[in-house]
Amino acid sequence: MEKTEIQKQAKEILDRFAKALEKVKTEESFYVDRKEFERAEIKSKCEDFKQELLKNAPQKDSDFIIAEKGIWKK
């Protein structure tokens, strides 16, 4: 098939799908109303993860992992 013919068929399929979706009636709401929008960080879990990550890093500097971009390429 030609590229343009495939694009035309894809557009037709998407248009039919969009029209079918317009007919769908929903009475549910798709959002959650919360007082707080962010999770509180749990220090111990974050610190444990950070320490494990740093422990496994071959090169590190106190709080940071030292990496060289593209070092794996030949």
C-alpha positions in Angstrom: 0.0 0.0 0.0 1.0 3.5 -0.6 1.9 5.6 2.4 -0.8 8.2 1.6 -3.4 5.5 1.3 -2.4 4.1 4.8 -2.6 7.6 6.3 -6.0 8.1 4.7 -7.3 4.8 6.1 -5.9 5.6 9.6 -7.6 9.0 9.6 -10.9 7.4 8.6 -10.6 4.9 11.4 -9.8 7.6 14.0 -12.7 9.7 12.8 -15.1 6.8 13.2 -13.7 6.0 16.6 -14.1 9.7 17.7 -17.7 9.8 16.5 -18.5 6.5 18.4 -16.9 8.0 21.6 -19.2 11.1 21.3 -22.2 8.7 21.7 -20.9 7.2 24.9 -22.6 8.7 28.0 -20.9 8.6 31.3 -22.2 9.6 34.6 -19.1 9.0 36.6 -16.6 11.7 37.4 -13.0 10.9 36.5 -11.2 13.0 39.1 -10.5 12.9 42.8 -10.9 15.9 45.0 -8.2 15.9 47.7 -7.2 18.3 50.4 -3.6 17.7 49.8 -2.2 17.1 46.3 1.3 15.9 47.1 2.4 12.9 49.1 4.5 13.6 52.1 8.0 12.3 51.7 9.1 9.6 54.1 12.6 10.6 55.0 13.8 7.2 56.1 12.8 5.5 52.9 14.3 8.2 50.7 17.5 8.2 52.7 17.8 4.4 52.6 17.2 4.4 48.9 19.8 7.1 48.4 22.4 5.3 50.5 21.9 2.1 48.6 22.2 3.9 45.3 25.4 5.6 46.4 26.8 2.4 47.8 26.4 0.7 44.4 27.8 3.5 42.3 31.3 3.0 41.0 32.2 6.7 41.2 30.5 9.1 43.7 31.1 12.3 45.5 29.4 12.4 48.9 25.8 13.0 47.8 26.1 12.6 44.0 26.9 9.9 41.4 29.6 10.9 39.0 28.8 9.7 35.5 30.3 10.4 32.1 27.8 10.7 29.2 28.5 8.2 26.5 31.3 6.4 28.3 29.9 3.0 27.2 30.2 3.9 23.5 33.3 2.9 21.5 
